[in-house]
Amino acid sequence: MTDRRLPFFVYGTLLPGERNHPLLAGRTRAWTPAVLTGALLYRGPGYPFAVADPAGTGQVHGEVVEIWAAQYDAVRADLDRLETYTPGDPANRYERVAMAVRTERGQAEAWVYLAGPVTTRELLPAAERIPGGDWRRRDGLTGGGTGV
């Protein structure tokens, strides 16, 4: 079911200071540091993407973003558009899936955009894995990029 009103887990260019953060600015009520276990983070050509880790031990660092209720549908539509996600479309670059993430308050369920089959097939072979799964530390610097 893709219409549930879950918070979003963001791990790339939607983070504060990043290129796509303006899509969320002023539309959120809380940001909480979080870790997604069971995924790996890669740098594709121009943007990050996460994929499920077959070993289940990888981690992606990011933030759980809670959206104001009055803004929720518009924000979800904007993020789906950014990630070229349409429910049920096999050409999706990303898939929006509900997953458990860990915060300092414990487990939470959030929407996560994982690389879809098209992105995985086209980009994964040439992508660079980001050690530690933290986009903000990809070069030891802050800023840059496009994507989730």
SULDA-V529233 format. One record per helix or strand. SS is the DSSP state (helix for helix, strand for strand). FROM is the first residue (numbers start at 0). TO is the last residue. If there is no record, write none. Layout:
BEGIN
ss	from	to
SS	FROM	TO
SS	FROM	TO
END
This chain:
BEGIN
ss	from	to
strand	6	9
helix	20	22
strand	27	36
strand	38	42
strand	46	51
strand	58	66
helix	68	81
strand	93	102
strand	105	114
helix	116	125
strand	127	128
helix	130	132
helix	134	136
strand	145	146
END
